[in-house]
Every structure is written in structure tokens, then in C-alpha cells.
Amino acid sequence: MTVRNHFPGQAGKLETVADGLSRKIGAHNDNLMIVEVHFDAGTTAPLHHHIHEQITYVMSGKFEFTVGDDTYVVCAGDSLYKQPNIKHGATCLEAGTLLDVFTPHREDFL
């Protein structure tokens, strides 16, 4: 099996996932994945859960996140941890970009 080590940003494709929401897959292997997620203001990622551990880093914008029973308003430089199977979702308050890291990788994104 050949391991891919370099994932040039310009080679990645920004794909629309839903109205006001797009993403670009970055480096990944079986155990780890990074994803750039772009939100228009007012866009909501509904509450959901998955088996993956997830860390979200806010690159720009302002978001209201629900993680489990807690709600946080976050902006550039903030980060959040989401344990496996915890319900979480977000509403974008000011247009922005998130950087999501998943372990293991999200097979459903590839």
C-alpha cells in the first residue's frame, strides 16, 4: 500500500454539501482526516453524532455550537473537542471557516 504524504491545497476541490455549506478534504489516511468547512452566515449544521472523535478549530467567523448539553459561542482561534457519538451541531453567526480533524477518517466524506 502506498502512503500519500502530500495533499496540495490547490488540488483539493471545494464541494457544496448543503445550501450555505461547503467543504474541502485535506490530508487523510485510515486513522486521521482534516477537512476545511466553509459556512455562510445563518447556515446551520443540524445536531448529529458519529463514531469519530473530532476537534474543530475556528479559522474565521463566529459560530454557536452545541456539544452535548452545552452551548458555546466561538470565534477565530477557538477550538472544540467532540467525543465519539456525542450530539453536536452549529449555527454560523458570521460567515466563516472551520478546520475539522477526525479520527478515524470519515469514510462517508471520501
C-alpha positions in Angstrom: 0.0 0.0 0.0 1.3 3.4 -1.0 1.0 6.1 1.7 0.2 9.6 0.4 2.1 12.3 2.3 1.3 15.5 0.4 -2.1 17.0 -0.3 -1.7 20.3 -2.1 -4.5 22.8 -1.2 -5.0 23.9 -4.8 -5.6 20.3 -5.8 -8.5 19.9 -3.3 -12.0 20.6 -4.6 -14.4 22.8 -2.6 -17.7 20.9 -2.8 -21.1 22.2 -1.8 -22.6 19.9 0.9 -25.8 21.9 1.5 -27.1 25.4 1.0 -24.5 27.8 2.5 -22.1 25.0 3.4 -19.1 23.6 1.5 -16.1 21.6 2.4 -12.6 20.6 1.1 -11.0 17.4 2.2 -7.3 17.7 3.1 -4.8 15.2 4.2 -6.1 11.8 5.4 -5.3 8.2 5.9 -7.2 5.4 7.6 -6.7 6.9 11.1 -6.9 10.6 10.6 -8.5 13.3 8.4 -8.6 17.1 8.1 -11.5 19.0 6.5 -11.9 22.7 5.7 -15.6 23.7 6.1 -17.0 27.0 4.8 -20.2 28.5 6.2 -22.3 31.4 5.0 -23.9 33.4 7.8 -27.1 31.9 9.0 -26.3 28.4 7.9 -27.0 25.6 10.4 -25.3 22.2 10.7 -28.1 20.3 12.4 -27.5 18.2 15.5 -25.9 14.9 14.6 -23.5 12.3 16.0 -20.9 9.9 14.6 -18.4 7.3 15.8 -15.4 9.7 15.2 -13.5 11.8 17.6 -13.5 15.4 16.3 -11.6 18.6 17.0 -12.9 21.8 15.4 -10.6 24.8 15.0 -12.3 28.1 14.1 -10.2 29.8 11.4 -12.6 32.7 10.9 -16.2 33.8 11.6 -18.4 33.4 14.6 -20.4 30.3 15.4 -22.8 29.0 18.1 -22.0 25.3 18.8 -24.0 22.8 20.8 -21.9 19.9 22.1 -23.9 17.5 24.3 -25.8 19.7 26.8 -23.6 22.7 26.4 -23.7 25.7 24.1 -20.7 27.8 23.1 -20.2 30.9 21.0 -16.8 30.6 19.4 -14.7 32.7 17.0 -11.3 32.7 15.3 -8.7 30.9 17.3 -11.1 28.9 19.5 -11.4 25.1 19.3 -13.8 22.5 20.4 -13.5 18.7 21.2 -16.3 16.3 20.4 -16.1 12.8 21.8 -17.4 9.9 19.8 -21.2 9.7 19.5 -21.9 13.0 21.3 -24.6 15.1 19.7 -23.3 18.3 18.2 -24.3 21.0 15.7 -23.6 24.6 14.9 -25.2 27.8 13.6 -22.9 30.2 11.7 -23.4 33.7 13.2 -20.9 35.5 11.0 -19.6 33.8 7.7 -16.5 31.7 8.4 -14.3 28.7 8.0 -13.7 25.8 10.3 -11.0 23.2 10.3 -12.2 19.8 11.4 -9.9 16.9 12.4 -11.4 13.4 12.6 -10.1 10.1 13.9 -10.6 7.7 12.3 -11.1 9.3 8.9 -14.7 9.9 7.6 -15.3 7.2 5.0 -18.6 8.9 4.2 -16.7 12.1 3.1 -14.5 10.3 0.6 
